[in-house]
Amino acid sequence: MDPGVYTLVAVAADDRRMDFVVFFAYTEMLGMVTTAQADTYRVAVDCRTDTGHVYLLRAFAYDAAENGTSADIRVHVRR
């Protein structure tokens, strides 16, 4: 993968079936993933022009019944 392009990873599982995971940086949607490998959802994010910024990243996971939960982390992008 290119330097400055990062993969965000979320692990989500349900007793029945997960439907999708949506990734955000603050309120900007970075991607929605509907397929997982071993309960792991991934999206690639290009940060090559965003160095020096701190981001609040959030992943929302939803099951087939539209029940959801989220998790947050803060990331500082540096060169």
MIDRENMI-523904 format. One record per residue (C-alpha): residue number from 1; residue in one letter; x negated, y, z negated. Coordinates in steps of 0.02 Angstrom, whole numbers. Each point is the difference from the previous one (the first is absolute). Example, Ala and Ser with C-alpha at 12.3 -4.5 7.8 and 13.67 -1.06 7.14 Angstrom:
+-----+------+--------+--------+--------+
:  nr : rest :     xx :     yy :     zz :
+-----+------+--------+--------+--------+
:   1 :    A :   -615 :   -225 :   -390 :
:   2 :    S :    -69 :    172 :     33 :
+-----+------+--------+--------+--------+
end
This chain:
+-----+------+--------+--------+--------+
:  nr : rest :     xx :     yy :     zz :
+-----+------+--------+--------+--------+
:   1 :    M :      0 :      0 :      0 :
:   2 :    D :    -57 :    179 :     33 :
:   3 :    P :    -82 :     99 :   -142 :
:   4 :    G :    136 :    109 :    -74 :
:   5 :    V :    141 :   -120 :     44 :
:   6 :    Y :     57 :    -90 :   -157 :
:   7 :    T :    121 :   -140 :    -34 :
:   8 :    L :    130 :     26 :   -136 :
:   9 :    V :     54 :   -163 :    -80 :
:  10 :    A :    152 :    -39 :   -106 :
:  11 :    V :     46 :   -168 :    -74 :
:  12 :    A :    187 :    -27 :    -21 :
:  13 :    A :    100 :   -156 :    -38 :
:  14 :    D :    180 :    -43 :    -40 :
:  15 :    D :     87 :   -157 :    -61 :
:  16 :    R :     94 :     -5 :    166 :
:  17 :    R :    -71 :    106 :    140 :
:  18 :    M :    -91 :    165 :     22 :
:  19 :    D :     69 :    110 :    139 :
:  20 :    F :   -130 :    137 :     24 :
:  21 :    V :   -129 :    115 :    -79 :
:  22 :    V :    -14 :    186 :     41 :
:  23 :    F :   -163 :     95 :    -30 :
:  24 :    F :     -5 :    188 :    -36 :
:  25 :    A :   -129 :    136 :    -31 :
:  26 :    Y :    102 :    122 :   -106 :
:  27 :    T :    159 :     14 :    106 :
:  28 :    E :    -79 :    -44 :    168 :
:  29 :    M :     43 :   -176 :     57 :
:  30 :    L :   -158 :    -91 :     55 :
:  31 :    G :     85 :   -158 :     58 :
:  32 :    M :    129 :   -134 :    -32 :
:  33 :    V :    -50 :   -183 :      0 :
:  34 :    T :    129 :   -137 :     21 :
:  35 :    T :   -116 :   -151 :     10 :
:  36 :    A :   -120 :    -61 :   -132 :
:  37 :    Q :   -136 :   -127 :    -15 :
:  38 :    A :      4 :    -86 :   -171 :
:  39 :    D :    109 :    140 :    -75 :
:  40 :    T :   -129 :    130 :     58 :
:  41 :    Y :     54 :    149 :    105 :
:  42 :    R :   -130 :    107 :     92 :
:  43 :    V :     -1 :    164 :     96 :
:  44 :    A :   -150 :     89 :     79 :
:  45 :    V :    -22 :    186 :    -36 :
:  46 :    D :   -116 :    117 :     95 :
:  47 :    C :    -86 :    121 :   -122 :
:  48 :    R :   -143 :     57 :    113 :
:  49 :    T :     63 :    181 :      2 :
:  50 :    D :     64 :      4 :   -179 :
:  51 :    T :   -160 :     -8 :   -102 :
:  52 :    G :     -8 :     91 :   -165 :
:  53 :    H :    184 :    -23 :    -39 :
:  54 :    V :     83 :    -90 :   -145 :
:  55 :    Y :    156 :    -98 :     44 :
:  56 :    L :    138 :    -78 :   -101 :
:  57 :    L :     35 :   -163 :     90 :
:  58 :    R :    159 :    -96 :    -32 :
:  59 :    A :     65 :   -168 :     59 :
:  60 :    F :    186 :    -37 :    -11 :
:  61 :    A :     47 :   -184 :     10 :
:  62 :    Y :    179 :    -56 :     38 :
:  63 :    D :     78 :   -171 :     -5 :
:  64 :    A :    140 :    -66 :    111 :
:  65 :    A :    132 :     69 :   -122 :
:  66 :    E :    -79 :    176 :     16 :
:  67 :    N :    -65 :     -2 :   -178 :
:  68 :    G :   -161 :    100 :     -5 :
:  69 :    T :   -150 :     43 :   -104 :
:  70 :    S :   -155 :    106 :     26 :
:  71 :    A :   -179 :     21 :    -56 :
:  72 :    D :   -112 :    154 :     11 :
:  73 :    I :   -188 :     30 :      9 :
:  74 :    R :   -104 :    158 :     26 :
:  75 :    V :   -139 :     -7 :    128 :
:  76 :    H :   -138 :    126 :     37 :
:  77 :    V :    -59 :    -13 :    182 :
:  78 :    R :   -187 :     38 :     15 :
:  79 :    R :   -131 :    -13 :    136 :
+-----+------+--------+--------+--------+
end
